[in-house]
């Protein structure tokens, strides 16, 4: 399994190197407050990294809020059961 993962990783690294080499032209970007030029390959890589980070952050926030809600509901259920249980039991 480790060999397959290593081979897939090497294939993607080689594809990234080829993509960067074939797209070496500079492209200008104007963000309103800053202007800069990047090679096309670097711009694609930056866009992928930003998308990966934002997607991970969104997934993490979604899971953590769902877990927090479930924890609060579990605590409320436990308090409700404690109130309704007989005192002599």
C-alpha positions as CSV (number, residue, x, y, z in Angstrom):
1,X,0.0,0.0,0.0
2,X,2.8,2.4,0.9
3,X,4.4,1.7,-2.5
4,X,1.2,2.6,-4.3
5,X,0.9,5.9,-2.4
6,X,4.5,6.8,-3.1
7,X,4.1,6.1,-6.8
8,X,0.9,8.2,-7.0
9,X,2.7,11.0,-5.1
10,X,5.6,10.9,-7.6
11,X,3.2,11.0,-10.5
12,X,1.5,14.1,-9.2
13,X,4.9,15.7,-8.4
14,X,6.0,15.0,-12.0
15,X,2.7,16.4,-13.4
16,X,3.2,19.5,-11.3
17,X,6.7,20.0,-12.6
18,X,5.6,19.6,-16.2
19,X,2.6,21.9,-15.6
20,X,4.9,24.5,-14.2
21,X,7.4,24.2,-17.0
22,X,4.8,24.4,-19.7
23,X,3.1,27.4,-18.1
24,X,6.2,29.6,-17.3
25,X,4.6,32.8,-18.8
26,X,4.1,35.6,-16.4
27,X,0.5,36.7,-15.7
28,X,-0.3,40.0,-14.1
29,X,-2.8,40.2,-11.2
30,X,-4.4,43.3,-9.9
31,X,-6.2,42.8,-6.6
32,X,-7.1,46.5,-6.2
33,X,-4.7,47.2,-3.4
34,X,-1.7,45.3,-4.8
35,X,-0.5,44.4,-8.3
36,X,1.9,41.5,-8.9
37,X,3.0,39.1,-11.6
38,X,3.3,35.3,-11.1
39,X,4.0,32.4,-13.5
40,X,0.9,30.6,-14.5
41,X,2.0,27.4,-12.8
42,X,2.6,29.2,-9.5
43,X,-0.8,30.9,-9.8
44,X,-2.5,27.5,-10.3
45,X,-0.6,26.1,-7.4
46,X,-1.5,29.0,-5.1
47,X,-5.2,28.7,-6.1
48,X,-5.2,25.0,-5.3
49,X,-3.5,25.5,-1.9
50,X,-6.0,28.3,-1.0
51,X,-8.9,26.1,-2.0
52,X,-7.5,23.2,-0.1
53,X,-7.1,25.3,3.1
54,X,-10.5,27.0,2.8
55,X,-12.2,23.6,2.2
56,X,-10.4,22.1,5.2
57,X,-11.4,25.0,7.4
58,X,-15.0,24.8,6.3
59,X,-15.1,21.0,6.9
60,X,-13.5,21.5,10.3
61,X,-15.9,24.2,11.4
62,X,-18.9,22.2,10.2
63,X,-17.8,19.1,12.1
64,X,-16.9,21.0,15.3
65,X,-20.2,22.9,15.4
66,X,-22.1,19.6,14.8
67,X,-20.1,17.9,17.6
68,X,-20.7,20.9,19.9
69,X,-24.5,20.8,19.2
70,X,-24.5,17.0,19.9
71,X,-22.6,17.5,23.1
72,X,-25.1,20.2,24.3
73,X,-28.0,18.0,23.4
74,X,-26.5,15.0,25.2
75,X,-25.9,17.1,28.3
76,X,-29.5,18.4,28.1
77,X,-30.8,14.8,27.8
78,X,-28.7,13.7,30.8
79,X,-30.1,16.5,32.9
80,X,-33.6,15.7,31.8
81,X,-33.1,12.0,32.8
82,X,-31.6,13.0,36.1
83,X,-34.7,15.1,37.0
84,X,-37.2,12.4,36.1
85,X,-35.4,9.5,37.8
86,X,-36.9,8.4,41.2
87,X,-35.0,9.6,44.2
88,X,-35.1,6.2,46.0
89,X,-33.6,4.2,43.2
